Amino acid sequence: MTNPLFQQAREAVAYANSISTGSEQGDQQEAVMKAKNALSSAFANCTDAERAQLRELQQTLTNM
């Protein structure tokens, strides 16, 4: 069973990234804000392995 908060964070970062690259239309600032909130929620309820992946996702947001 996967952690739903972790999954939401991954999806939110992927969506923000797709807006950033022009693959999808949308408000990039809003997408990044939602992704940051999703990451914050996921950090509180995840395993160490998931935390490592979340840090990578956080870095992806920082690089946008």
N, CA, C and O atoms as a GROMACS GRO file, in nm:
protein
  256
    1MET      N    1   0.084  -0.118   0.000
    1MET     CA    2   0.000   0.000   0.000
    1MET      C    3   0.089   0.124   0.000
    1MET      O    4   0.184   0.135   0.077
    2THR      N    5   0.056   0.216  -0.087
    2THR     CA    6   0.136   0.337  -0.096
    2THR      C    7   0.079   0.447  -0.007
    2THR      O    8  -0.040   0.448   0.024
    3ASN      N    9   0.163   0.536   0.030
    3ASN     CA   10   0.125   0.650   0.112
    3ASN      C   11   0.054   0.751   0.022
    3ASN      O   12   0.115   0.803  -0.071
    4PRO      N   13  -0.074   0.780   0.048
    4PRO     CA   14  -0.147   0.873  -0.040
    4PRO      C   15  -0.090   1.015  -0.040
    4PRO      O   16  -0.093   1.082  -0.143
    5LEU      N   17  -0.038   1.062   0.072
    5LEU     CA   18   0.021   1.195   0.077
    5LEU      C   19   0.149   1.201  -0.007
    5LEU      O   20   0.176   1.301  -0.073
    6PHE      N   21   0.225   1.094  -0.002
    6PHE     CA   22   0.347   1.086  -0.083
    6PHE      C   23   0.310   1.088  -0.231
    6PHE      O   24   0.373   1.159  -0.310
    7GLN      N   25   0.208   1.011  -0.268
    7GLN     CA   26   0.164   1.006  -0.406
    7GLN      C   27   0.113   1.142  -0.453
    7GLN      O   28   0.142   1.183  -0.565
    8GLN      N   29   0.037   1.211  -0.369
    8GLN     CA   30  -0.013   1.344  -0.404
    8GLN      C   31   0.101   1.442  -0.426
    8GLN      O   32   0.097   1.523  -0.517
    9ALA      N   33   0.203   1.433  -0.343
    9ALA     CA   34   0.319   1.521  -0.357
    9ALA      C   35   0.390   1.496  -0.489
    9ALA      O   36   0.427   1.590  -0.560
   10ARG      N   37   0.409   1.370  -0.523
   10ARG     CA   38   0.473   1.336  -0.650
   10ARG      C   39   0.393   1.390  -0.768
   10ARG      O   40   0.450   1.446  -0.862
   11GLU      N   41   0.261   1.373  -0.762
   11GLU     CA   42   0.175   1.420  -0.871
   11GLU      C   43   0.176   1.572  -0.879
   11GLU      O   44   0.177   1.628  -0.989
   12ALA      N   45   0.175   1.639  -0.766
   12ALA     CA   46   0.175   1.786  -0.765
   12ALA      C   47   0.305   1.841  -0.823
   12ALA      O   48   0.302   1.938  -0.898
   13VAL      N   49   0.416   1.781  -0.789
   13VAL     CA   50   0.544   1.825  -0.843
   13VAL      C   51   0.550   1.797  -0.994
   13VAL      O   52   0.599   1.880  -1.071
   14ALA      N   53   0.501   1.682  -1.034
   14ALA     CA   54   0.499   1.649  -1.177
   14ALA      C   55   0.414   1.749  -1.255
   14ALA      O   56   0.451   1.791  -1.365
   15TYR      N   57   0.300   1.787  -1.199
   15TYR     CA   58   0.213   1.884  -1.264
   15TYR      C   59   0.282   2.021  -1.273
   15TYR      O   60   0.279   2.084  -1.379
   16ALA      N   61   0.342   2.066  -1.165
   16ALA     CA   62   0.412   2.193  -1.166
   16ALA      C   63   0.526   2.191  -1.268
   16ALA      O   64   0.550   2.289  -1.338
   17ASN      N   65   0.594   2.080  -1.276
   17ASN     CA   66   0.703   2.065  -1.371
   17ASN      C   67   0.652   2.069  -1.515
   17ASN      O   68   0.715   2.129  -1.602
   18SER      N   69   0.538   2.006  -1.540
   18SER     CA   70   0.484   2.006  -1.676
   18SER      C   71   0.438   2.146  -1.717
   18SER      O   72   0.448   2.182  -1.834
   19ILE      N   73   0.390   2.224  -1.623
   19ILE     CA   74   0.354   2.364  -1.654
   19ILE      C   75   0.483   2.442  -1.681
   19ILE      O   76   0.488   2.524  -1.774
   20SER      N   77   0.584   2.418  -1.602
   20SER     CA   78   0.712   2.488  -1.616
   20SER      C   79   0.775   2.463  -1.753
   20SER      O   80   0.835   2.553  -1.812
   21THR      N   81   0.762   2.341  -1.802
   21THR     CA   82   0.823   2.306  -1.931
   21THR      C   83   0.732   2.339  -2.049
   21THR      O   84   0.774   2.327  -2.164
   22GLY      N   85   0.608   2.382  -2.021
   22GLY     CA   86   0.516   2.417  -2.127
   22GLY      C   87   0.434   2.302  -2.180
   22GLY      O   88   0.360   2.318  -2.277
   23SER      N   89   0.444   2.186  -2.117
   23SER     CA   90   0.366   2.070  -2.160
   23SER      C   91   0.218   2.086  -2.129
   23SER      O   92   0.132   2.030  -2.197
   24GLU      N   93   0.188   2.164  -2.025
   24GLU     CA   94   0.049   2.188  -1.986
   24GLU      C   95   0.030   2.337  -1.959
   24GLU      O   96   0.124   2.409  -1.928
   25GLN      N   97  -0.094   2.379  -1.973
   25GLN     CA   98  -0.131   2.518  -1.946
   25GLN      C   99  -0.169   2.530  -1.799
   25GLN      O  100  -0.227   2.438  -1.742
   26GLY      N  101  -0.137   2.640  -1.738
   26GLY     CA  102  -0.176   2.662  -1.599
   26GLY      C  103  -0.093   2.771  -1.534
   26GLY      O  104   0.002   2.823  -1.593
   27ASP      N  105  -0.130   2.803  -1.413
   27ASP     CA  106  -0.060   2.904  -1.334
   27ASP      C  107   0.056   2.836  -1.262
   27ASP      O  108   0.035   2.760  -1.168
   28GLN      N  109   0.177   2.865  -1.306
   28GLN     CA  110   0.294   2.798  -1.249
   28GLN      C  111   0.312   2.831  -1.102
   28GLN      O  112   0.345   2.743  -1.023
   29GLN      N  113   0.291   2.955  -1.065
   29GLN     CA  114   0.311   2.995  -0.926
   29GLN      C  115   0.214   2.919  -0.835
   29GLN      O  116   0.253   2.873  -0.728
   30GLU      N  117   0.090   2.906  -0.877
   30GLU     CA  118  -0.008   2.833  -0.797
   30GLU      C  119   0.027   2.684  -0.790
   30GLU      O  120   0.014   2.622  -0.684
   31ALA      N  121   0.070   2.628  -0.902
   31ALA     CA  122   0.107   2.486  -0.904
   31ALA      C  123   0.226   2.458  -0.812
   31ALA      O  124   0.228   2.356  -0.743
   32VAL      N  125   0.323   2.548  -0.811
   32VAL     CA  126   0.440   2.531  -0.724
   32VAL      C  127   0.398   2.542  -0.578
   32VAL      O  128   0.445   2.466  -0.494
   33MET      N  129   0.311   2.637  -0.548
   33MET     CA  130   0.264   2.653  -0.410
   33MET      C  131   0.190   2.527  -0.362
   33MET      O  132   0.211   2.482  -0.250
   34LYS      N  133   0.106   2.472  -0.447
   34LYS     CA  134   0.033   2.350  -0.411
   34LYS      C  135   0.129   2.233  -0.393
   34LYS      O  136   0.112   2.151  -0.304
   35ALA      N  137   0.230   2.227  -0.478
   35ALA     CA  138   0.328   2.119  -0.467
   35ALA      C  139   0.407   2.131  -0.337
   35ALA      O  140   0.435   2.031  -0.271
   36LYS      N  141   0.444   2.253  -0.300
   36LYS     CA  142   0.517   2.273  -0.174
   36LYS      C  143   0.431   2.232  -0.055
   36LYS      O  144   0.481   2.171   0.040
   37ASN      N  145   0.302   2.265  -0.059
   37ASN     CA  146   0.212   2.225   0.049
   37ASN      C  147   0.199   2.074   0.056
   37ASN      O  148   0.198   2.015   0.164
   38ALA      N  149   0.188   2.010  -0.060
   38ALA     CA  150   0.177   1.864  -0.065
   38ALA      C  151   0.304   1.799  -0.011
   38ALA      O  152   0.298   1.700   0.062
   39LEU      N  153   0.420   1.855  -0.046
   39LEU     CA  154   0.546   1.802   0.005
   39LEU      C  155   0.554   1.815   0.156
   39LEU      O  156   0.598   1.723   0.226
   40SER      N  157   0.512   1.928   0.206
   40SER     CA  158   0.515   1.952   0.351
   40SER      C  159   0.428   1.850   0.424
   40SER      O  160   0.469   1.795   0.527
   41SER      N  161   0.310   1.825   0.373
   41SER     CA  162   0.221   1.727   0.435
   41SER      C  163   0.280   1.587   0.428
   41SER      O  164   0.270   1.510   0.524
   42ALA      N  165   0.340   1.555   0.316
   42ALA     CA  166   0.395   1.421   0.298
   42ALA      C  167   0.515   1.396   0.389
   42ALA      O  168   0.532   1.285   0.439
   43PHE      N  169   0.597   1.498   0.410
   43PHE     CA  170   0.715   1.482   0.497
   43PHE      C  171   0.675   1.436   0.637
   43PHE      O  172   0.747   1.357   0.699
   44ALA      N  173   0.565   1.484   0.686
   44ALA     CA  174   0.522   1.452   0.822
   44ALA      C  175   0.476   1.307   0.837
   44ALA      O  176   0.472   1.255   0.949
   45ASN      N  177   0.442   1.243   0.728
   45ASN     CA  178   0.383   1.110   0.737
   45ASN      C  179   0.447   1.011   0.640
   45ASN      O  180   0.377   0.943   0.565
   46CYS      N  181   0.578   1.002   0.640
   46CYS     CA  182   0.642   0.911   0.546
   46CYS      C  183   0.761   0.838   0.608
   46CYS      O  184   0.806   0.870   0.718
   47THR      N  185   0.808   0.742   0.534
   47THR     CA  186   0.924   0.663   0.577
   47THR      C  187   1.052   0.736   0.539
   47THR      O  188   1.048   0.836   0.466
   48ASP      N  189   1.164   0.688   0.587
   48ASP     CA  190   1.292   0.749   0.553
   48ASP      C  191   1.319   0.742   0.403
   48ASP      O  192   1.371   0.837   0.345
   49ALA      N  193   1.284   0.630   0.341
   49ALA     CA  194   1.306   0.616   0.197
   49ALA      C  195   1.220   0.716   0.120
   49ALA      O  196   1.266   0.776   0.023
   50GLU      N  197   1.096   0.733   0.163
   50GLU     CA  198   1.009   0.831   0.098
   50GLU      C  199   1.062   0.973   0.120
   50GLU      O  200   1.054   1.057   0.030
   51ARG      N  201   1.115   1.000   0.239
   51ARG     CA  202   1.171   1.132   0.269
   51ARG      C  203   1.284   1.166   0.172
   51ARG      O  204   1.296   1.280   0.127
   52ALA      N  205   1.366   1.068   0.142
   52ALA     CA  206   1.478   1.090   0.048
   52ALA      C  207   1.422   1.128  -0.090
   52ALA      O  208   1.474   1.218  -0.155
   53GLN      N  209   1.318   1.060  -0.132
   53GLN     CA  210   1.257   1.092  -0.261
   53GLN      C  211   1.190   1.228  -0.257
   53GLN      O  212   1.193   1.302  -0.356
   54LEU      N  213   1.128   1.262  -0.145
   54LEU     CA  214   1.063   1.392  -0.131
   54LEU      C  215   1.165   1.505  -0.138
   54LEU      O  216   1.137   1.611  -0.192
   55ARG      N  217   1.284   1.482  -0.083
   55ARG     CA  218   1.389   1.583  -0.092
   55ARG      C  219   1.429   1.607  -0.238
   55ARG      O  220   1.456   1.720  -0.278
   56GLU      N  221   1.432   1.500  -0.316
   56GLU     CA  222   1.462   1.514  -0.459
   56GLU      C  223   1.352   1.593  -0.529
   56GLU      O  224   1.380   1.677  -0.614
   57LEU      N  225   1.227   1.566  -0.493
   57LEU     CA  226   1.115   1.640  -0.551
   57LEU      C  227   1.121   1.786  -0.511
   57LEU      O  228   1.091   1.875  -0.591
   58GLN      N  229   1.160   1.812  -0.388
   58GLN     CA  230   1.174   1.949  -0.339
   58GLN      C  231   1.282   2.022  -0.419
   58GLN      O  232   1.267   2.139  -0.452
   59GLN      N  233   1.389   1.953  -0.449
   59GLN     CA  234   1.497   2.011  -0.529
   59GLN      C  235   1.447   2.043  -0.670
   59GLN      O  236   1.486   2.144  -0.729
   60THR      N  237   1.362   1.958  -0.724
   60THR     CA  238   1.303   1.983  -0.855
   60THR      C  239   1.226   2.114  -0.855
   60THR      O  240   1.236   2.193  -0.948
   61LEU      N  241   1.148   2.136  -0.749
   61LEU     CA  242   1.074   2.261  -0.737
   61LEU      C  243   1.167   2.381  -0.726
   61LEU      O  244   1.143   2.485  -0.787
   62THR      N  245   1.273   2.365  -0.650
   62THR     CA  246   1.369   2.474  -0.632
   62THR      C  247   1.434   2.512  -0.765
   62THR      O  248   1.463   2.630  -0.789
   63ASN      N  249   1.455   2.415  -0.850
   63ASN     CA  250   1.522   2.439  -0.978
   63ASN      C  251   1.429   2.496  -1.086
   63ASN      O  252   1.476   2.530  -1.194
   64MET      N  253   1.302   2.508  -1.059
   64MET     CA  254   1.208   2.561  -1.160
   64MET      C  255   1.222   2.710  -1.176
   64MET      O  256   1.151   2.770  -1.256
   0.00000   0.00000   0.00000
